[in-house]
Amino acid sequence: MRVKENLYNKRIISIDALRGITIFVMIFVNELASVKNVPQWMKHMPADADAMTFVDLVFPSFLFIVGMSVPFAFNARLLKGDSTKTIWSHTLKRAVALIIIGVFMVNAEYGYDASKMLIAPAIWGLLVYAMPIPIWNKYPKDFPIWLKNTLQYGGMLVLIGLYFLYVQDTGDIGMTPKWWGILGLIGWAYLFSVVYYWLVSGRLWAMITFLIFCIAANSMNLMEGFLIQQSSLLSFIAGHLTHASLVSAGIIISLLFFDQKVAPKINWSIIGFAVFFFAAGFFLRPYFGISKIKGTPSWTMISAGICTVLFYFLYWLMEIKKQTKWSNFFMPAAANPLLIYILPGVIYYFNLAFKIEIIPEYLREGVPGIIWSLVFSTIMLFVMKICNKYKIQLHL
């Protein structure tokens, strides 16, 4: 794969803005999930509802942005002169790290026998959410190397110890991937998409082929009585290709939009693909329905269409019309997405472990709960601004 002298060599703030907005909404809906008596349109739709809300768009938006960032990341590494071995190693380490963190976080939620664990489940969960900070923090260059190694390898040893301290409700020692967690699903989707992207040298036609293959595999995996057995390796791969389709859609939009010297004011290819995403989604809807819980192809494609439209609007607003000041509110989250994702978990398990009740019960229901969720999300953005200032940034 060769370095490309094109728009990949400049910062596209509209991608950062879309990432920041997505993360802000993600923190909001995650906090809102524990609030009672809120409208259905502010929750995930049930698996069989054949519908979606803005909440069901958050996860696909993040996957789409991961895809949009892939060509920029690869071009940046090639410009640095990174070898093929270095790029492959970085890709695998990032994917494996996301998968491992995801599995740990899922096991912190349920599946343990508290009476047999040597430490309280709340303390176990607190350590699980806290350890990624010293392990994957992006330490400044002048940071003492001995202290950096102590923090990183010490954090890894703690995670290894936590694995053996975990007692399942079946009595077995150690964790199991009950499901992969949000971070784990992102890790698998990233791994499948980026490995393929590298193998085909980022060719547009090859990525379009991969997207169609992902849609087909997802569809076959959901069809009863088809050749793919639910417990088979093929089913495992097809399930993750569901989310890889969103990553590949983001890659395609990046390739269409930025793989050139100058971006046109009206990109008809982008508009055409937005139409294609929507058309594919609604064409498949009668067969599979729109369901985030089931991960149907209609949900992925309609989500890809919405994400494409949102990005194109932000690009027009920020890159062409130069209206950028409003986005400063969201940028702290865009610069530190992993930390802002895990920090609410650190706060939750800390309060649970030490029996601290900060939020009164009336802020856990109805309109007050919705307002509190917005306030909490805003507070987290300001916390990220402080963390960014003092170089506390997670980097896989």
C-alpha positions in Angstrom: 0.0 0.0 0.0 1.4 3.4 -1.0 1.2 6.8 0.6 -1.5 8.9 -0.9 -1.0 12.7 -1.4 -4.6 13.8 -1.1 -7.1 14.9 1.5 -6.0 12.2 3.9 -3.0 14.4 4.7 -5.2 17.2 6.3 -7.4 17.2 9.4 -11.1 16.8 8.7 -12.8 18.4 11.7 -16.2 17.3 10.6 -15.2 13.6 11.3 -14.0 14.7 14.8 -17.3 16.6 15.3 -19.4 13.5 14.3 -17.3 11.4 16.7 -17.7 13.9 19.6 -21.5 14.1 19.1 -21.8 10.4 18.9 -19.9 9.9 22.1 -21.9 12.6 23.9 -25.2 10.9 22.9 -23.7 7.5 23.9 -22.9 8.8 27.4 -26.4 10.3 27.6 -28.3 7.2 26.6 -26.1 4.9 28.8 -27.0 7.1 31.8 -30.6 7.2 30.7 -30.8 3.4 30.6 -31.2 3.3 34.4 -33.9 6.0 34.4 -37.5 4.8 34.8 -40.6 6.0 33.0 -39.0 7.6 29.9 -40.6 7.5 26.4 -39.9 4.5 24.3 -38.2 6.7 21.6 -35.5 7.4 24.2 -34.7 3.7 24.6 -33.6 0.8 22.5 -36.5 -0.7 20.6 -37.4 -4.3 21.5 -35.9 -7.1 19.4 -39.1 -7.8 17.5 -40.4 -4.2 17.1 -39.3 -3.7 13.4 -38.3 -0.1 14.3 -35.4 1.9 15.6 -34.8 5.0 17.7 -31.9 7.4 17.8 -30.6 5.3 20.7 -30.3 2.4 18.2 -28.2 4.6 16.0 -25.4 5.3 18.5 -23.5 2.1 18.2 -23.6 2.0 14.3 -22.5 5.6 14.2 -19.4 4.8 16.2 -18.6 1.8 13.9 -19.2 4.0 10.9 -16.7 6.6 12.3 -14.2 3.9 13.0 -14.4 3.0 9.3 -14.1 6.6 8.1 -10.9 7.0 10.2 -9.2 3.9 8.8 -7.8 5.4 5.5 -6.5 8.4 7.5 -4.8 6.2 10.1 -3.2 4.0 7.5 -2.0 7.0 5.4 -0.5 8.6 8.6 1.4 5.5 9.4 2.7 5.2 5.9 3.8 8.8 6.0 5.7 8.1 9.2 7.5 5.3 7.4 6.0 2.5 9.5 6.8 -1.0 8.1 4.2 -3.6 7.2 5.1 -5.5 10.3 4.6 -2.5 12.5 1.2 -1.7 11.0 0.0 -5.3 11.3 1.2 -5.5 14.9 -0.6 -2.3 15.8 -3.8 -3.4 14.1 -3.8 -6.8 16.0 -2.9 -5.2 19.3 -5.7 -2.7 19.1 -8.3 -5.3 18.1 -7.2 -7.7 20.8 -7.2 -5.0 23.5 -10.7 -4.0 22.7 -11.9 -7.6 22.7 -10.2 -8.3 26.1 -11.6 -5.1 27.7 -15.1 -5.9 26.4 -15.1 -9.4 27.8 -13.9 -8.2 31.2 -16.6 -5.5 31.3 -19.4 -8.0 30.4 -18.3 -10.3 33.2 -18.3 -7.5 35.7 -22.1 -7.1 35.0 -23.3 -10.6 35.7 -22.4 -14.3 35.7 -20.5 -14.5 38.9 -21.0 -16.2 42.3 -20.4 -13.3 44.8 -20.3 -15.8 47.7 -17.3 -17.6 46.3 -15.3 -14.7 45.0 -12.3 -13.6 47.1 -13.0 -9.9 46.5 -16.4 -8.2 46.3 -17.8 -8.1 42.7 -18.0 -4.3 43.0 -14.3 -4.0 43.7 -13.6 -6.5 40.9 -15.6 -4.4 38.5 -13.9 -1.2 39.7 -10.5 -2.6 39.0 -11.7 -3.9 35.6 -12.8 -0.4 34.5 -9.8 1.4 36.1 -6.9 -0.8 34.8 -7.2 0.3 31.1 -6.2 3.8 32.2 -2.6 3.0 33.3 -2.2 0.3 30.7 -3.2 2.3 27.6 -2.6 5.9 28.7 -0.6 7.9 26.2 2.2 9.0 28.4 4.2 12.2 27.5 7.7 11.7 26.1 9.3 13.1 29.2 7.4 10.7 31.5 9.9 8.4 33.5 10.2 5.2 31.6 10.5 3.1 34.8 7.2 4.5 36.1 5.5 4.0 32.7 6.5 0.4 32.7 5.4 -0.1 36.3 2.0 1.3 35.6 1.4 -0.5 32.3 2.7 -3.9 33.3 1.3 -3.6 36.8 -2.1 -3.0 35.3 -1.8 -6.0 33.0 -0.8 -8.2 36.0 -3.9 -6.9 37.9 -6.1 -7.9 35.0 -4.5 -11.4 34.9 -5.1 -11.7 38.6 -8.7 -10.6 38.2 -9.3 -13.4 35.7 -8.3 -16.0 38.2 -10.2 -14.3 41.0 -13.5 -14.6 39.1 -15.8 -17.4 40.1 -18.7 -18.1 37.7 -22.1 -18.9 39.0 -21.4 -22.4 37.8 -18.5 -22.6 40.2 -15.8 -22.6 37.5 -12.8 -20.3 37.9 -12.2 -17.7 35.2 -14.4 -15.7 32.8 -16.2 -16.7 29.6 -17.3 -14.4 26.7 -21.0 -14.5 27.5 -21.1 -11.9 24.8 -18.3 -9.6 23.7 -19.5 -6.3 25.0 -19.7 -3.1 23.0 -15.9 -2.7 22.9 -15.4 -6.3 22.0 -17.9 -6.1 19.1 -16.0 -3.0 17.9 -12.8 -4.9 18.2 -14.0 -7.8 16.0 -15.5 -5.5 13.4 -12.4 -3.4 13.3 -10.2 -6.5 12.9 -12.2 -8.1 10.1 -12.5 -4.8 8.2 -9.0 -3.5 8.6 -7.3 -6.8 7.8 -9.3 -6.9 4.6 -8.6 -3.2 3.8 -4.9 -3.9 4.1 -5.0 -7.0 2.0 -6.8 -5.2 -0.9 -4.6 -2.1 -0.5 -7.7 0.1 0.2 -9.2 -0.3 -3.2 -12.7 1.1 -3.5 -14.2 -1.6 -5.6 -12.8 -4.3 -3.2 -14.4 -2.5 -0.2 -17.7 -2.3 -1.9 -17.5 -6.0 -2.7 -16.7 -6.7 1.0 -19.7 -4.6 2.1 -22.0 -6.6 -0.2 -20.5 -9.8 1.2 -21.1 -8.7 4.8 -24.7 -7.9 4.0 -25.2 -11.3 2.4 -23.5 -13.2 5.2 -25.6 -11.3 7.8 -28.7 -12.1 5.9 -27.9 -15.8 5.6 -27.0 -16.0 9.2 -30.5 -14.8 10.2 -32.4 -17.1 7.8 -33.8 -20.1 9.6 -32.9 -23.5 8.1 -30.1 -22.0 6.0 -26.6 -23.6 5.7 -25.1 -21.6 8.5 -25.5 -23.3 11.8 -25.9 -21.0 14.8 -23.1 -22.7 16.8 -20.7 -22.9 13.9 -17.5 -20.9 13.1 -19.3 -19.5 10.1 -22.1 -18.2 12.2 -19.5 -16.5 14.5 -17.8 -14.8 11.6 -21.1 -13.8 9.9 -22.3 -12.3 13.2 -19.3 -10.1 13.4 -19.6 -9.2 9.7 -22.9 -7.6 10.7 -20.9 -4.8 12.4 -18.1 -5.0 9.9 -20.6 -3.9 7.3 -20.9 -0.5 9.1 -17.1 -0.1 9.4 -16.7 -0.9 5.7 -19.5 1.6 4.9 -17.5 4.2 6.7 -14.4 3.2 4.8 -16.2 3.5 1.5 -17.5 7.0 2.2 -13.9 8.0 3.2 -12.5 6.6 0.0 -15.2 8.3 -2.1 -14.8 11.6 -0.4 -11.2 12.1 0.5 -9.2 9.9 -2.0 -8.6 13.0 -4.2 -6.7 16.2 -4.2 -9.7 18.5 -3.7 -13.1 17.6 -2.4 -16.0 18.7 -4.7 -18.7 21.0 -3.2 -21.3 18.4 -4.3 -20.2 14.8 -4.3 -22.7 12.9 -6.2 -21.0 9.6 -5.4 -21.7 10.2 -1.7 -25.3 11.0 -2.4 -25.6 7.9 -4.5 -24.2 5.7 -1.8 -26.5 7.2 0.8 -29.4 6.4 -1.5 -28.0 2.8 -1.9 -27.7 2.3 1.8 -31.3 3.4 2.4 -32.6 1.4 -0.6 -30.8 -1.8 0.6 -32.1 -1.3 4.1 -35.7 -0.8 3.1 -35.5 -3.6 0.5 -34.4 -6.1 3.2 -36.8 -4.8 5.8 -39.7 -7.1 4.9 -37.5 -10.1 5.3 -35.6 -9.3 8.5 -37.1 -6.2 10.0 -35.3 -3.3 11.5 -33.7 -4.5 14.8 -30.6 -3.4 16.6 -30.9 -6.2 19.1 -30.9 -8.9 16.3 -28.4 -7.0 14.2 -30.4 -7.2 11.0 -29.0 -6.0 7.6 -31.9 -3.5 7.3 -30.8 -1.9 10.6 -27.1 -1.7 9.5 -27.9 -0.3 6.1 -30.4 2.3 7.2 -28.0 3.3 10.0 -25.2 3.7 7.4 -27.5 5.9 5.3 -28.3 8.1 8.2 -24.6 8.4 9.2 -23.7 9.3 5.6 -26.2 12.1 5.6 -25.1 13.4 9.0 -21.5 13.4 8.0 -22.2 15.1 4.7 -24.2 17.8 6.5 -21.4 18.4 9.0 -18.8 18.5 6.2 -20.9 21.2 4.4 -21.4 23.1 7.6 -17.8 23.0 8.9 -15.5 22.6 6.0 -17.4 24.6 3.4 -19.3 27.1 5.5 -16.6 27.3 8.1 -19.1 27.1 11.0 -16.9 25.3 13.5 -17.1 27.1 16.9 -20.2 25.2 18.1 -18.2 22.0 17.9 -15.7 23.0 20.6 -18.2 21.6 23.1 -17.9 18.1 21.7 -14.2 18.0 20.8 -12.9 16.8 24.3 -14.8 13.6 23.8 -13.6 13.2 20.2 -10.0 13.4 21.4 -10.4 10.8 24.1 -13.2 8.4 23.2 -12.0 5.3 25.1 -11.5 7.1 28.4 -14.9 8.8 28.3 -16.5 5.5 27.6 -15.0 3.7 30.6 -15.0 6.6 33.1 -18.7 6.3 33.9 -18.1 2.7 34.7 -15.3 3.6 37.1 -17.6 6.1 38.8 -20.5 3.5 39.0 -18.4 0.7 40.5 -16.6 3.1 42.9 -19.9 4.3 44.3 -21.2 0.7 44.4 -18.0 -0.6 46.2 -18.1 2.1 48.8 -21.9 2.3 49.1 -21.9 6.0 48.1 -25.3 7.4 47.0 -24.7 10.6 45.1 -27.8 10.8 42.9 -31.2 11.1 44.7 -33.9 8.7 43.7 -36.1 11.4 42.1 -33.4 12.0 39.5 -33.8 8.3 38.4 -37.3 8.7 37.0 -39.1 10.7 34.2 -38.2 14.2 33.2 -35.8 14.9 36.1 -33.9 11.7 35.1 -33.7 12.9 31.5 -32.3 16.3 32.6 -29.8 14.6 34.9 -28.6 12.4 32.1 -27.9 15.5 30.0 -26.2 17.2 32.9 -24.1 14.1 33.5 -23.0 13.9 29.9 -22.0 17.5 29.9 -20.0 17.0 33.1 -18.2 14.1 31.5 -17.2 16.4 28.6 -15.7 18.9 31.0 -13.9 16.1 32.8 -12.4 15.0 29.4 -11.3 18.6 28.8 -9.3 18.4 32.1 -7.9 15.0 31.3 -6.8 16.1 27.9 -5.1 19.1 29.4 -3.1 17.0 31.8 -2.3 14.4 29.1 -4.5 11.6 30.5 -5.5 10.1 27.1 -6.1 6.5 26.3 -4.5 5.3 23.1 -4.7 1.7 21.8 
